[in-house]
Amino acid sequence: MNPHRPTARETVLVDASIYSCHIFILAKRLIDQTNPLNLRTASMDGLELRAQLEKHHCEGYGWALCCCHRDPLEAENVLQAVYVKVLDGKARFDGKSTFKTWLFAVIRMTAADERRRKIFQWRRWAPVEKGDLQVTMKERPDEEIYRSELQILVRRALADLPRRQREVSQLVFYHELTLEEAAEVMGVSIGSVRTHYDRGKKRLRQWMEEAKVFDESE
């Protein structure tokens, strides 16, 4: 009997659940300390809003990781900023989409704002010589959780996709959003999402065939 091989979606959810434990505790404290009467939106009361935030926390963190180039610390900061926006009423759910779609859009916009802020700070305070500007991705020691070969391969395959293809693949494959919902989260047209989705799916399929990810004969 072959051992169970984790799917790509299981890989991301395990990733998110492990790394987001302490940020979830902090977020829950923040949510619990907020008066439900102050959380009322146009489509739900404060108690329901709090329940929705807790329900989607794990997947929200996984999406934040995607928006933050897999940087756990940056993803935590972004997600905490999102919770503060929601709890302070700066971001309000209007009921025009599902709560998950709306929350993911807020996460993506917050991550983009954080990137712009860092770029501004870098340009202002950290001038460098040409050629010295190299982007590197350093993982924290606790990222040793990615021990399985499949997890490592999936991360590399997604990281190699262009940004739009990577985002729509994450939303559809991992978070089970429709293409219409993905378009709303990404702030682009449905036609654009379909194009990026088809291209990304084709590249991932090609990668899986070359890597023999699901080769049961081994």
Number of C-alpha atoms within 10 A of each C-alpha: 3 5 5 6 12 13 13 16 15 13 19 24 19 17 20 21 16 13 20 23 13 12 18 19 11 13 20 17 11 14 23 12 9 15 12 16 10 12 20 19 18 9 13 15 14 18 15 15 21 20 12 15 20 15 12 14 24 22 22 23 28 26 26 26 23 23 24 20 13 18 16 21 15 18 26 20 15 26 27 19 18 22 22 16 15 21 23 13 14 11 16 18 20 13 12 9 12 11 17 20 22 19 24 25 20 24 25 23 18 20 24 15 13 17 15 12 11 12 12 12 11 12 10 9 8 9 9 10 6 7 6 7 9 7 6 6 9 9 11 10 7 9 13 9 13 15 9 12 9 18 19 13 17 20 15 11 15 19 15 13 17 12 16 17 23 21 23 28 26 23 24 15 13 19 21 13 18 14 20 15 23 27 21 18 23 20 13 13 13 16 12 12 24 17 14 20 22 14 16 22 18 12 17 20 13 12 15 16 12 9 12 12 15 11 9 7 5 5
